[in-house]
Amino acid sequence: MANFGAPAHQAAMANLGGMMMVAGGAMCLARGVSDALDAVAEARYQRRYHDAFDAASTHARELENVARVAVELIAELEAEVAGLRTACAQRQAVINNLVGRA
């Protein structure tokens, strides 16, 4: 289709370079915004990861302390049980002596 010097066609052709520059700038802006949103999402993920890791590390240290206390208490209880067994054996020996006399 021939334009035969239509002013609209001439104006469009004259503005074509500018429109291409605007379109290219808009694409760059869109890509930049997309990259920025991706960077924000990655930063949020990293922050959540580090927060969860720190919480897990703190919890592990607390559990380690609980385990240490538990081991100490078990050692004390084992010593007490050994003492009670010795006392029971002594009492049984006394009972056996008294029964043997009767």
C-alpha positions as CSV (number, residue, x, y, z in Angstrom):
1,M,0.0,0.0,0.0
2,A,1.5,3.3,-1.0
3,N,1.5,6.2,1.4
4,F,1.9,8.8,-1.3
5,G,3.5,11.2,1.1
6,A,1.0,10.9,3.9
7,P,1.9,13.2,6.8
8,A,1.1,10.6,9.4
9,H,3.4,8.1,7.7
10,Q,6.2,10.7,7.5
11,A,5.7,11.6,11.2
12,A,5.8,8.0,12.2
13,M,8.9,7.4,10.3
14,A,10.5,10.5,11.7
15,N,9.7,9.3,15.3
16,L,10.7,5.7,14.7
17,G,14.2,6.1,16.1
18,G,12.9,7.8,19.2
19,M,10.2,5.2,19.7
20,M,12.8,2.4,19.3
21,M,14.9,4.1,22.0
22,V,11.9,4.4,24.3
23,A,11.0,0.8,23.8
24,G,14.6,-0.3,24.4
25,G,14.7,1.8,27.6
26,A,11.4,0.3,28.8
27,M,12.8,-3.2,28.2
28,C,15.9,-2.3,30.1
29,L,13.9,-0.8,32.9
30,A,11.7,-3.9,33.1
31,R,14.7,-6.2,33.2
32,G,16.2,-4.0,35.9
33,V,13.1,-4.1,38.0
34,S,12.9,-7.9,37.5
35,D,16.5,-8.3,38.6
36,A,15.9,-6.1,41.6
37,L,12.9,-8.1,42.6
38,D,14.9,-11.3,42.2
39,A,17.7,-9.9,44.4
40,V,15.2,-8.9,47.1
41,A,13.7,-12.4,47.0
42,E,17.2,-13.9,47.3
43,A,18.1,-11.6,50.2
44,R,14.9,-12.5,52.0
45,Y,15.6,-16.2,51.4
46,Q,19.2,-15.9,52.7
47,R,18.0,-13.9,55.8
48,R,15.4,-16.6,56.6
49,Y,18.0,-19.3,56.0
50,H,20.5,-17.7,58.4
51,D,17.8,-17.0,61.0
52,A,16.7,-20.6,60.9
53,F,20.4,-21.8,61.0
54,D,21.1,-19.5,64.0
55,A,17.9,-20.8,65.8
56,A,19.0,-24.4,65.1
57,S,22.5,-23.7,66.4
58,T,21.2,-22.1,69.6
59,H,18.8,-25.0,70.1
60,A,21.6,-27.5,69.6
61,R,23.7,-25.7,72.2
62,E,20.8,-25.7,74.7
63,L,20.3,-29.4,74.1
64,E,24.0,-30.1,74.6
65,N,23.8,-28.3,78.0
66,V,20.7,-30.3,78.9
67,A,22.6,-33.5,77.9
68,R,25.6,-32.6,80.0
69,V,23.4,-31.9,83.1
70,A,21.6,-35.2,82.5
71,V,24.9,-37.2,82.3
72,E,26.0,-35.5,85.6
73,L,22.7,-36.4,87.3
74,I,22.9,-40.0,86.0
75,A,26.4,-40.3,87.4
76,E,25.2,-39.0,90.8
77,L,22.3,-41.5,90.7
78,E,24.6,-44.4,89.8
79,A,26.8,-43.5,92.8
80,E,23.7,-43.4,95.1
81,V,22.5,-46.7,93.7
82,A,25.9,-48.3,94.4
83,G,25.8,-47.0,98.0
84,L,22.2,-48.3,98.5
85,R,23.3,-51.7,97.2
86,T,26.2,-51.8,99.6
87,A,23.9,-50.8,102.5
88,C,21.3,-53.5,101.4
89,A,24.0,-56.1,101.3
90,Q,25.2,-55.2,104.7
91,R,21.7,-55.3,106.2
92,Q,21.1,-58.6,104.5
93,A,24.3,-59.9,106.1
94,V,23.1,-58.7,109.5
95,I,19.7,-60.3,108.9
96,N,21.4,-63.6,107.9
97,N,23.5,-63.5,111.0
98,L,20.5,-62.9,113.2
99,V,18.5,-65.6,111.5
100,G,21.4,-68.0,111.9
101,R,21.5,-67.4,115.7
102,A,17.9,-68.1,116.2
